[in-house]
């Protein structure tokens, strides 16, 4: 897959503060790449540089093989930015907002009217096209906020927390629209604090921390960094049961109390089959059973820590 976006050894210094510390990655043409990171990780600074709003201290950004610099107007025609903060005019209608943003990108006349009509349909606001935005619900504003970035048909879409504070229906529709755009060939950089969103949408993910990547790769590869967990409660942990479970391959046994056993294992499903067979063989009554498969949230906390960030 050819690189559509390339970030090479990017640094950004604000006095003594290092916001970006030598970050490098590529996003292939037509790829949906997820970007995660705690507050202060450098995501906003990176997005500002990719949007040509900020110049890096050093390093380079390439779009379709061409170097990107602050203020480059040709870049803005290729990218659409969906900011975390709503970028809409409340006193204008949905149609007027889209018309305004379309004109900023040089669209005029019939072409602009057709694009506005198409975007209103895409974000399911056709019946609200002539209503003022300050009368909209949070979910409607979020959908229009994304629509404003789509009027000029960008090739690269930068999404910064596009589902913050929305209802489940609007969230689901934003997911569907993002998937539709990606299937149509739009390259997407998806930034979110919602791990389940990124895991569901993005085959490849980068986890930022302190201005650099703590990890970057396929989601399946990142999940393999952590073991799964099986926890069982039984009437009593006998020496025989303890010994048999300790022999299970690719797992580590722990005993929080005299009725609970935990297996930290590489393969939850395979270990669970062996565990159930042993319990049946020894005729041990099972009071409760819990399993925890590795997920992106656990990987994220493992990489960045559990300490609160301002």
N, C-alpha and C positions, 0 to 999 in steps of 0.2 A: 504494500500500500504506500503510495507516494505521500511524502510529508506535505500537508497543507499549511500547517503552522509549526514553526521551529523556534524554540527558545534556547539560546546558547549562553550559558555561564552568566546569568543575569544577576547584577548586584544593584541595590539601591540603598543609599546612605542618607539618613536625615540627621546631620550632625554626628553625634556619637551613637545614634541608634541605627542598627543594620536591619532594614525591613526585608530585603532580599539578599540571600547569602550564597550566590553562585548556583542558582537554580537552572536546570536544563531539562527539556523534554520536547517531544514532538507529538503532534496530533495528525493522523493520517487523513487524507481527503475522504469525506463522508463518514468519519468516525464520530462517535459520541464518547467523549472523555470526561470522567468525573474528577472534580477537584474538591478535596476535603481538607479541613484544618481548623484548629481551635481559634478563638479570637486572638488577634495579634500575630497570626502565623505568616501574614504577608499576602493574603489572597486579594485584598482590595488594592494594594499597591501593584500587584501583578496585573490585575484587571485594568487598572488605569494606564499602565504602560502598553498593554495590548490594544487599548482603545485610542492610543496616540494622544492621551491627555497628560502624560508624564514621561520625562526622559530618564532612562536608567543612568546610574552612576557609571556603570560599565556593562559590557555584554551586548548581545544583539538579539533582535527578533526578526524572523523572516516569515513573510506571508506569500505563499505560492512562489517561493524562491527569491523574493524581492525584499530587500531590507526595509524595515519599518522604522520611521523616526517620528518624534513628536510633531504633531500638526499636519502630518501627511493626509491630504484630502482624498487621495485615491484609495487609501485604506478604509476610510469611513464609508465609501460606497460599497465595499465588499463585506463589511461587518454590521451586525445588528446587536445592540447592547440592551439587555433587559436588566436594569438596575434593581437593587434590593429596595431602595426608596422609590416610591411611585413618582414617575416623571410625566405627570399629566396635568392639564389645566382644568381645574374643577368647574370654572364658569363656562367652559366650552362644552359642546356636545361630543359624543363619541365620534361622530362623523367629522366634526370640525378638528378634533385632536388629530385624527389620522390624516386628514387633508393637510394640516399644518406640517406634520412630520414628513409627509410625502414631498411637500414643496421644498423642505430643507435639503432633500436628496435630489432635487432637480426634476421631479415628476410634475407634469403639467397636463391640463386638458383631459381628453378622454382616457388616456393611459392612467392618470391619477385617479379619476373617478372609478375606473374598473378595479384598480388595486384596492382602493378603500372598500368597495363593495365586497371584494373577495376576502379581505381581512376581517371585515365585520362578520361574514359568514363563518370564517375559520374559528373565531373566538366566541361564536354564538351570541352576538349582540345586535343582530339585524333589527330586531323589534325594539331595541333601545338606542338605535343610531342617532335619533334626534333629541335624546334626553341629555340633560347636563350631567357631567361626570360626578359632580358633588352630590347627586342624588343616588348614586350607585352603591351597592353593597361592596364589602371588601373583596369578595371573589370576583365580582364583575370588574372592579378596578384592576385587579391583578391580570385578568384575561386581556383587558384593553392595554395594559402596560406592556404585555408581550406583543400584542398586535402592533403597537407603535414601532417596535423594532423590526417588523416584518414587511412594512409597506413597500420598501424598496427592494425586496427579494434578496436579502444578503446571502452570501455563500458561507459565511462563518457567523454563528450565533453564540454570543456570550451571555449565559444565563446566571444571574447572581441571586440565589434564594428566591426562585420564581413562585414558590407556593407558600410563602410566609403568611400565616394568618387567614388562610382561605378555608372555605367549607369543603367537605369531602367531594361534593359533586364538581366544584370548580377545580379542585386539585386533580381529580381523575381526568377532567377534560384537558387540563394543561399537559398531563402525561401523554394523553392520546395525540395531542397536537405536536408535542415534541417528537414523539415517535414517528408521526406522519412526515414531519419536516426532514427528519434524519433519513427515513426511507426514500425520500425524494432527492437525497444527495447533499443536504445541508450538513456541514461540519459543525459539531456542537461541543462547546465547553460548558459543562454543567457544574455549578458551584452550589453546594448545599450543606446544611448542618444535619439534614435528615438522612441518616445512613441508609435506611430502607429504600428511599427514593433512588439514591445513587446505585445501590446494589441491584435494584430492579431495572434501571435504565442503561447503565454504563458497563460495557464489557471490560473496560480498562480504567484504572483509577490511580490518582496520585494523592498521597497524604502529606500535606505541608505542615511543617512545624519549625518555628524560629527561622523563617525565611528560606528554608530548603526542603527537599523531599526527604521525609523519614522513610518512605517506601513509594514505589511506583511500579505498576504491573497489572497483569490480568487479575480480575477479582478472585478467580479460582486459585491463583497462585498466592495471593495475599491471605486467603482463608486458611491455606495449608500451614501458615506460620503458627497457628494455634491448635491445640488439641480440643476435642470435645469432652463432655462430662456426662457420666451416668451416675445418678444418685438413687440408692434404694433404701427403704426402711423395712426391717424384718423384726419379728418378735424378739429375737436374740441373735447376736453374732457368735456363732460357734467357732471353735478352732478349726474344724474341718472346712467350714464354709470360707473362712478367712484364708486358709491355705490354698484352696482350689482357685479362688478368685485372684490370689497373688500370682498364680501361674499363667494367667491369661496373657497372650502375646501383645506387644505394643501398647501396654497400659500400665498405669501405676495405681496401686490401691492405697486408699487412706481411710481412716476410721474416726470420724468426728465424735461419735459416741457409741455406746454398746448396742445400739439398734440401727445405726446408719453406716452405710459403706458408700464410698465414692470411688469411681474408676475414671481416671484421667486417661483418655485414649485417643489414638490417631484416627480410628475409624469407628464412629459411634454405632452404625448399623451392624457391622460385623461383630463387634464386641457384645452388642445387645443380644444377638442370636446365641452366642456362646454362654452368656450370663444366664439367660432363660433356661437353657439346657441344663446348666449346673443346678439351678434352683429346683427344677423338676426332678433331676436325678436324686438330689438330697432331700426332696420333699419339704422344702423350706417355704413357709407361707410368705407371700409378698404383700406387705401392707401398702406401700406406695412406690412409684417409680417416676423419676424425672430425667429428662435428657436435655442437654444444651449443645446444639451444633455450633461450630464457629460461625460468626457473622461479622459483617463489616464494622458494626459498632464495637464489638469486643476487640477486633484488630486495631481500630482507631484508638481506643483507650490504652491498649497494650503499647502502641507506638508513641502516643503523646502524653500518657499519664492521666490520672484522675483529678489532679489539682485544678481548682477553678481558675479560669483566666478572665481578666477584666476586659 
